[in-house]
Amino acid sequence: MNQVIELLNSHRSIRKFTYQPVAQEIINTLVQAGQAAATSSFIQACTVIQVNDSNKRSQLMECSGGQAYVGEAPVFLVLCADMQRNKLACEMNDAEINSGYTEQFITATVDVGLFAQNLTVAAESLGLGAVYIGGIRNQIARVADLLELPDMVYPVFGICLGYPDQNPEVKPRLPVEVVLKQDSYNDSNDQQTIAEYDKSVSDYYRTRTGGNKDMTWSEQMSGMLTKEARPHMKAFLKDRGFLLK
Ligand SMILES: Cc1cc2nc3c(=O)[nH]c(=O)nc-3n(C[C@H](O)[C@H](O)[C@H](O)COP(=O)(O)O)c2cc1C
């Protein structure tokens, strides 16, 4: 173990923050740490919108299904997959971008994920807490309009940041043997391993909620993955110039 690995293993989402503001200098440093992540073919396809305006913040909270911390966190960032700048780069060289490929959607979205995780880990290393907000995709078209996003830019998720005003336990992850396979995909032991893991997740929820929530991981997945998953996403992304070919 070393300090970096210890920091990574101590991650837990923070949803309650103190009123202590986060200096803009720190936010800039975190964004720079995000930029330092690897980026597919150097496309650098992540754009961050820092939302300070209180009216926009409350609208984003509504878009996220009323998650209070979206309005309350000292900092709220919207991380966007952005191919618009790459289009401009082509135009600067009198070239026309050949856009709309699903591959470009994947690379831009992966770029955002890597950028975001670098930013989040950097924040945690400075004593800040964070939670990702995929909930903004509940009303993604409204979010895009609110932030005046052009074509070829889409909001992937938000991040709430601030100094933690809670200290939740680390949430147990699946055992490595389910996640790491050797040479080929072999899931013959997965069911039994998951059944054991289920017990540790229900212990975690019981402890964290003082007995109010008792749910296993497989129950949680069954509840979520049998419902519709934001079915408006495909049409929205096509409308914005993604997933066309
Ligand atoms: C892309 C992404 C979107 C998420 N969206 C939300 C969200 O909208 N609201 C929320 O409270 N947590 C959200 N989370 C946090 C997850 O629920 C959390 O990471 C997961 O339950 C594991 O818990 P931990 O982060 O405390 O280890 C999101 C996480 C990710 C990676």
PDBQT file of the ligand as one rigid body, heavy atoms in Angstrom, charges set to zero:
ROOT
HETATM    1  C1  LIG A 301     -21.663   8.554 -13.239  1.00  0.00    +0.000 C 
HETATM    2  C2  LIG A 301     -22.241   8.505 -11.840  1.00  0.00    +0.000 A 
HETATM    3  C3  LIG A 301     -23.455   9.095 -11.587  1.00  0.00    +0.000 A 
HETATM    4  C4  LIG A 301     -23.969   9.135 -10.278  1.00  0.00    +0.000 A 
HETATM    5  N1  LIG A 301     -25.137   9.794 -10.045  1.00  0.00    +0.000 NA
HETATM    6  C5  LIG A 301     -25.557   9.958  -8.769  1.00  0.00    +0.000 A 
HETATM    7  C6  LIG A 301     -26.692  10.778  -8.487  1.00  0.00    +0.000 A 
HETATM    8  O1  LIG A 301     -27.345  11.322  -9.389  1.00  0.00    +0.000 OA
HETATM    9  N2  LIG A 301     -27.033  10.941  -7.191  1.00  0.00    +0.000 N 
HETATM   10  C7  LIG A 301     -26.342  10.377  -6.160  1.00  0.00    +0.000 A 
HETATM   11  O2  LIG A 301     -26.707  10.601  -4.988  1.00  0.00    +0.000 OA
HETATM   12  N3  LIG A 301     -25.278   9.589  -6.396  1.00  0.00    +0.000 NA
HETATM   13  C8  LIG A 301     -24.859   9.380  -7.672  1.00  0.00    +0.000 A 
HETATM   14  N4  LIG A 301     -23.743   8.624  -7.927  1.00  0.00    +0.000 N 
HETATM   15  C9  LIG A 301     -22.982   8.038  -6.799  1.00  0.00    +0.000 C 
HETATM   16  C10 LIG A 301     -23.159   6.530  -6.720  1.00  0.00    +0.000 C 
HETATM   17  O3  LIG A 301     -24.440   6.232  -6.222  1.00  0.00    +0.000 OA
HETATM   18  C11 LIG A 301     -22.059   5.987  -5.798  1.00  0.00    +0.000 C 
HETATM   19  O4  LIG A 301     -20.796   6.262  -6.347  1.00  0.00    +0.000 OA
HETATM   20  C12 LIG A 301     -22.198   4.469  -5.578  1.00  0.00    +0.000 C 
HETATM   21  O5  LIG A 301     -23.382   4.151  -4.908  1.00  0.00    +0.000 OA
HETATM   22  C13 LIG A 301     -21.019   3.931  -4.763  1.00  0.00    +0.000 C 
HETATM   23  O6  LIG A 301     -20.952   4.617  -3.514  1.00  0.00    +0.000 OA
HETATM   24  P1  LIG A 301     -19.629   5.404  -3.078  1.00  0.00    +0.000 P 
HETATM   25  O7  LIG A 301     -19.317   6.422  -4.146  1.00  0.00    +0.000 OA
HETATM   26  O8  LIG A 301     -19.978   6.064  -1.775  1.00  0.00    +0.000 OA
HETATM   27  O9  LIG A 301     -18.547   4.405  -2.946  1.00  0.00    +0.000 OA
HETATM   28  C14 LIG A 301     -23.251   8.521  -9.224  1.00  0.00    +0.000 A 
HETATM   29  C15 LIG A 301     -22.043   7.895  -9.500  1.00  0.00    +0.000 A 
HETATM   30  C16 LIG A 301     -21.535   7.878 -10.782  1.00  0.00    +0.000 A 
HETATM   31  C17 LIG A 301     -20.212   7.217 -11.060  1.00  0.00    +0.000 C 
ENDROOT
TORSDOF 0
